[in-house]
Amino acid sequence: MNNLKDTSGNIINEENEILVGWREYFEELLTTGHTEEENDEEQTERERNYHLLATRTTQELEVEISKNEVIKAIEKMTIGKAPGIDEIRTYIQKRKL
């Protein structure tokens, strides 16, 4: 049974009214109360932050990973946990050290 309460607490059970109720709910939920200019400034700031993060991440990825870092990471792994996407079990990785 599909029912929804409106803002007055009345139960709505007709499909079109339910859709309108959900639309109104999400519009209210997502309304920031900011002007369009403030929203544009926030968007610009988010884009600037994303660009800085992407640039920093790219630079970090260019650093080579040492053999000692890999060994330390494998030693920290807990045996008995689910394998990753490579399906290699932890106990196999630790045995190869």
Backbone as a chain_set.jsonl record, in Angstrom:
{"seq": "MNNLKDTSGNIINEENEILVGWREYFEELLTTGHTEEENDEEQTERERNYHLLATRTTQELEVEISKNEVIKAIEKMTIGKAPGIDEIRTYIQKRKL", "coords": {"N": [[0.847, -1.164, 0.0], [0.668, 2.146, -0.908], [1.169, 5.016, 0.678], [1.321, 8.417, 1.809], [2.192, 11.062, 3.957], [1.14, 14.408, 3.955], [2.379, 17.814, 4.39], [0.658, 18.778, 6.274], [-0.055, 16.615, 7.682], [-1.998, 14.986, 6.708], [-3.127, 11.981, 5.163], [-2.083, 10.833, 2.042], [-3.128, 9.031, -0.749], [-3.406, 8.722, -3.458], [-1.814, 8.146, -6.547], [-0.775, 10.277, -8.225], [-0.915, 12.468, -6.463], [0.805, 11.596, -4.493], [3.246, 11.582, -5.875], [3.498, 14.333, -6.35], [3.683, 15.177, -3.707], [6.149, 13.995, -2.904], [7.861, 15.361, -4.664], [7.559, 18.008, -3.741], [8.555, 17.658, -1.149], [11.296, 16.987, -1.607], [12.131, 19.252, -2.994], [11.93, 21.186, -0.993], [13.725, 20.1, 0.822], [16.145, 20.26, -0.578], [16.478, 22.919, -1.095], [18.529, 25.674, -0.741], [18.314, 28.245, 0.154], [19.889, 30.277, -0.667], [20.933, 32.997, -2.781], [20.986, 33.156, -6.408], [23.434, 34.118, -7.24], [25.058, 33.59, -5.006], [24.93, 30.802, -5.047], [26.26, 30.341, -7.479], [28.819, 31.265, -6.79], [29.473, 29.396, -4.808], [29.518, 27.076, -6.372], [31.653, 27.668, -8.085], [33.726, 27.757, -6.192], [33.672, 25.065, -5.311], [34.427, 23.807, -7.698], [37.009, 24.859, -7.971], [38.241, 23.782, -5.683], [38.002, 21.064, -6.299], [39.639, 20.908, -8.553], [42.134, 21.553, -7.391], [42.42, 19.377, -5.647], [42.434, 17.233, -7.474], [44.757, 17.834, -8.917], [46.707, 17.655, -6.892], [46.415, 14.962, -6.177], [47.155, 13.676, -8.539], [49.844, 14.414, -8.652], [50.745, 13.105, -6.361], [50.408, 10.477, -7.155], [52.41, 10.125, -8.961], [54.669, 9.558, -7.551], [56.958, 7.027, -6.819], [56.316, 3.787, -5.447], [57.895, 2.208, -2.816], [59.63, -0.936, -2.291], [59.816, -1.626, 0.391], [57.626, -0.222, 1.467], [55.493, -1.655, 0.388], [55.922, -4.173, 1.568], [55.581, -3.522, 4.303], [52.871, -2.779, 4.254], [51.643, -5.209, 3.535], [52.359, -6.754, 5.752], [50.796, -5.555, 7.714], [48.288, -6.4, 7.056], [45.337, -8.238, 7.842], [44.866, -11.659, 8.463], [42.386, -13.804, 7.12], [40.472, -12.067, 6.293], [38.243, -10.895, 3.704], [39.237, -11.31, 0.287], [40.645, -8.92, -2.035], [39.817, -7.268, -5.147], [41.549, -8.627, -6.776], [41.433, -11.181, -5.888], [43.367, -12.467, -4.38], [44.342, -14.126, -1.562], [45.042, -13.085, 1.821], [46.763, -14.66, 3.405], [48.312, -15.928, 1.489], [49.708, -13.823, 0.346], [51.231, -13.026, 2.56], [52.744, -15.307, 2.985], [54.479, -15.279, 0.845], [56.319, -13.356, 1.48]], "CA": [[0.0, 0.0, 0.0], [1.46, 3.366, -1.023], [0.591, 6.192, 1.32], [2.276, 9.452, 2.151], [1.591, 12.156, 4.715], [1.533, 15.728, 3.483], [2.942, 18.672, 5.438], [-0.374, 18.999, 7.296], [-0.276, 15.355, 8.38], [-3.058, 14.234, 6.037], [-2.636, 10.838, 4.391], [-2.314, 10.892, 0.599], [-3.012, 7.678, -1.276], [-3.504, 8.704, -4.913], [-0.469, 8.119, -7.102], [-0.342, 11.612, -8.659], [-0.726, 13.302, -5.281], [2.013, 11.093, -3.827], [4.388, 12.096, -6.641], [3.592, 15.763, -6.062], [4.156, 15.276, -2.326], [7.582, 13.707, -2.883], [8.542, 16.454, -5.342], [7.576, 19.144, -2.818], [9.452, 17.314, -0.043], [12.691, 17.095, -2.028], [12.417, 20.658, -3.299], [12.157, 21.849, 0.292], [14.941, 19.528, 1.399], [17.331, 20.662, -1.326], [16.552, 24.365, -1.233], [19.603, 26.182, 0.12], [17.987, 29.568, 0.666], [20.878, 31.223, -1.18], [20.634, 33.631, -4.058], [21.637, 32.511, -7.533], [24.835, 34.562, -7.234], [25.756, 32.825, -3.959], [25.063, 29.432, -5.542], [27.326, 30.355, -8.49], [30.094, 31.388, -6.075], [29.736, 28.1, -4.171], [29.876, 26.149, -7.441], [33.009, 28.026, -8.504], [34.625, 27.327, -5.118], [33.739, 23.599, -5.373], [35.234, 23.457, -8.875], [38.398, 25.211, -7.663], [38.719, 22.781, -4.734], [38.129, 19.796, -7.009], [40.839, 21.008, -9.395], [43.31, 21.467, -6.52], [42.507, 17.999, -5.171], [42.828, 16.387, -8.605], [46.162, 18.124, -9.218], [47.53, 17.092, -5.823], [46.346, 13.508, -6.263], [47.971, 13.279, -9.686], [51.244, 14.556, -8.261], [51.052, 12.047, -5.402], [50.472, 9.208, -7.869], [53.652, 10.078, -9.72], [55.721, 9.11, -6.652], [57.093, 5.569, -6.864], [56.099, 3.061, -4.196], [59.081, 1.394, -2.557], [59.404, -2.336, -1.914], [59.6, -1.639, 1.84], [56.255, 0.224, 1.722], [54.621, -2.773, 0.053], [56.117, -5.191, 2.599], [54.924, -3.039, 5.528], [51.423, -2.83, 4.051], [51.242, -6.619, 3.587], [52.504, -7.204, 7.137], [49.686, -5.0, 8.491], [47.029, -7.017, 6.645], [44.801, -9.245, 8.751], [44.527, -12.928, 7.818], [40.997, -14.202, 7.297], [39.576, -11.07, 5.702], [37.883, -11.159, 2.314], [40.242, -10.827, -0.657], [40.27, -7.774, -2.857], [39.374, -7.545, -6.51], [42.49, -9.566, -7.398], [41.106, -12.499, -5.325], [44.539, -13.06, -3.726], [44.108, -14.202, -0.121], [46.082, -12.462, 2.629], [47.771, -15.629, 3.854], [49.206, -16.197, 0.368], [50.607, -12.671, 0.23], [52.17, -13.035, 3.677], [53.644, -16.447, 2.843], [55.448, -14.954, -0.192], [57.321, -12.417, 2.004]], "C": [[0.899, 1.236, 0.0], [0.702, 4.533, -0.44], [1.7, 7.157, 1.673], [1.539, 10.497, 2.956], [2.063, 13.472, 4.125], [2.024, 16.565, 4.655], [1.945, 18.959, 6.551], [-0.663, 17.736, 8.09], [-1.392, 14.522, 7.788], [-2.46, 13.12, 5.198], [-3.057, 10.998, 2.937], [-2.166, 9.477, 0.072], [-3.198, 7.591, -2.785], [-2.118, 8.919, -5.503], [0.03, 9.508, -7.516], [-0.074, 12.52, -7.472], [0.531, 12.886, -4.513], [3.255, 11.624, -4.538], [4.593, 13.586, -6.387], [4.143, 15.98, -4.655], [5.646, 15.026, -2.212], [8.38, 14.829, -3.537], [8.661, 17.656, -4.409], [8.542, 18.897, -1.664], [10.914, 17.523, -0.44], [13.061, 18.517, -2.425], [12.72, 21.424, -2.016], [13.469, 21.391, 0.918], [16.197, 20.081, 0.737], [17.453, 22.165, -1.526], [17.56, 24.908, -0.233], [19.26, 27.518, 0.74], [18.965, 30.63, 0.222], [20.384, 31.849, -2.467], [21.362, 32.89, -5.163], [23.117, 32.873, -7.592], [25.641, 33.794, -6.188], [25.948, 31.387, -4.394], [26.157, 29.327, -6.588], [28.698, 30.431, -7.836], [30.466, 30.074, -5.407], [30.167, 27.07, -5.21], [31.299, 26.407, -7.909], [34.029, 27.563, -7.469], [34.783, 25.808, -5.122], [34.603, 23.146, -6.545], [36.712, 23.734, -8.624], [38.996, 24.164, -6.711], [38.927, 21.429, -5.411], [39.399, 19.797, -7.859], [42.102, 20.882, -8.547], [43.514, 20.042, -6.03], [42.982, 17.075, -6.283], [44.293, 16.591, -8.948], [47.074, 17.492, -8.181], [47.554, 15.573, -5.91], [47.198, 12.996, -7.417], [49.45, 13.358, -9.342], [51.642, 13.452, -7.287], [51.193, 10.705, -6.102], [51.761, 9.049, -8.664], [54.835, 9.629, -8.867], [55.766, 7.578, -6.691], [56.901, 4.964, -5.483], [57.302, 2.138, -4.0], [58.684, -0.028, -2.158], [59.122, -2.43, -0.416], [58.182, -1.198, 2.198], [55.259, -0.903, 1.452], [54.712, -3.851, 1.126], [55.421, -4.783, 3.893], [53.409, -3.124, 5.41], [50.916, -4.266, 4.137], [51.326, -7.143, 5.01], [51.351, -6.718, 8.01], [48.351, -5.676, 8.182], [46.632, -8.122, 7.618], [44.419, -10.493, 7.967], [43.063, -13.243, 8.11], [39.997, -13.198, 6.747], [39.303, -11.439, 4.245], [38.956, -10.602, 1.38], [39.723, -9.625, -1.432], [39.857, -8.22, -4.241], [40.283, -8.541, -7.222], [42.291, -11.002, -6.915], [42.315, -13.204, -4.703], [44.321, -12.992, -2.219], [45.31, -13.662, 0.65], [47.164, -13.462, 3.022], [48.742, -15.989, 2.73], [50.208, -15.045, 0.219], [51.634, -12.682, 1.341], [53.164, -14.18, 3.555], [54.759, -16.13, 1.833], [56.508, -13.973, 0.287], [58.511, -13.214, 2.393]], "O": [[1.799, 1.345, 0.833], [-0.294, 4.983, -1.006], [2.861, 6.774, 1.817], [0.378, 10.792, 2.671], [3.246, 13.636, 3.828], [2.08, 16.081, 5.785], [2.339, 19.343, 7.652], [-1.424, 17.767, 9.057], [-1.705, 13.453, 8.311], [-1.405, 13.295, 4.588], [-4.221, 11.26, 2.635], [-1.197, 8.791, 0.397], [-3.154, 6.495, -3.343], [-1.348, 9.756, -5.031], [1.158, 9.873, -7.183], [0.902, 13.27, -7.478], [1.233, 13.729, -3.954], [4.205, 12.063, -3.891], [5.723, 14.046, -6.228], [4.972, 16.863, -4.438], [6.345, 15.755, -1.507], [9.441, 15.212, -3.044], [9.73, 18.254, -4.295], [9.262, 19.804, -1.246], [11.678, 18.154, 0.29], [14.197, 18.94, -2.21], [13.661, 22.216, -1.966], [14.222, 22.192, 1.471], [17.196, 20.34, 1.408], [18.448, 22.632, -2.08], [17.467, 24.643, 0.966], [19.851, 27.897, 1.752], [18.888, 31.77, 0.679], [19.524, 31.297, -3.155], [22.255, 32.086, -4.892], [23.953, 32.042, -7.948], [26.775, 33.392, -6.449], [27.001, 30.8, -4.147], [26.906, 28.351, -6.606], [29.633, 29.753, -8.262], [31.629, 29.672, -5.427], [31.077, 26.279, -4.962], [32.068, 25.466, -8.107], [35.081, 27.035, -7.829], [35.894, 25.304, -4.956], [35.409, 22.225, -6.414], [37.57, 22.942, -9.014], [40.125, 23.715, -6.911], [39.903, 20.732, -5.134], [40.141, 18.815, -7.884], [43.039, 20.184, -8.934], [44.641, 19.549, -5.996], [43.841, 16.224, -6.056], [45.001, 15.627, -9.239], [48.082, 16.872, -8.521], [48.608, 14.962, -5.735], [47.889, 11.987, -7.278], [50.222, 12.468, -9.7], [52.748, 12.92, -7.372], [52.008, 9.877, -5.693], [52.147, 7.929, -8.998], [55.903, 9.344, -9.409], [54.73, 6.919, -6.606], [57.28, 5.559, -4.475], [57.677, 1.387, -4.9], [57.553, -0.281, -1.742], [58.281, -3.225, 0.005], [57.59, -1.737, 3.133], [54.298, -1.082, 2.2], [53.688, -4.387, 1.551], [54.744, -5.601, 4.516], [52.734, -3.501, 6.368], [49.875, -4.519, 4.743], [50.456, -7.901, 5.439], [50.968, -7.406, 8.955], [47.395, -5.546, 8.946], [47.479, -8.843, 8.145], [43.74, -10.413, 6.943], [42.565, -12.981, 9.205], [38.795, -13.463, 6.74], [40.051, -12.205, 3.638], [39.523, -9.542, 1.649], [38.522, -9.358, -1.474], [39.583, -9.396, -4.477], [39.856, -9.22, -8.156], [42.893, -11.931, -7.452], [42.285, -14.42, -4.52], [44.134, -11.908, -1.667], [46.45, -13.766, 0.195], [48.352, -13.143, 2.974], [49.894, -16.326, 3.005], [51.398, -15.267, -0.005], [52.801, -12.377, 1.097], [54.313, -14.043, 3.977], [55.865, -16.658, 1.953], [57.502, -13.761, -0.409], [59.501, -12.656, 2.866]]}, "num_chains": 1, "name": "protein.A"}
